[in-house]
Amino acid sequence: MAFESFLSSESIRIDLARKMTVAERFEGMCSLTNREVCHSKRTIAKANPGISQQEVTLIFIEIHHGKELADKVRKYLVERDS
């Protein structure tokens, strides 16, 4: 029964997505991406109490885009602020 409900709701979501314009789908994708980024940053902040929002963002960059980019951003921020 639960699996049948899942399939039914999945079918409804697919039908709704097909009826959306490209702009509506893009807006939905952007909204989902933003929620996931915020959730990830909240998780980083909880795991590292007391760090600044900037450091949370740098850790996020390192996790999702690599240490090399995070180090470049870190260097840029130091140079910009000096």
Secondary structure as GFF3:
##gff-version 3
##sequence-region A 1 82
A	DSSP	alpha_helix	2	19	.	.	.	ID=ss1
A	DSSP	alpha_helix	22	47	.	.	.	ID=ss2
A	DSSP	alpha_helix	53	65	.	.	.	ID=ss3
A	DSSP	alpha_helix	67	81	.	.	.	ID=ss4
###
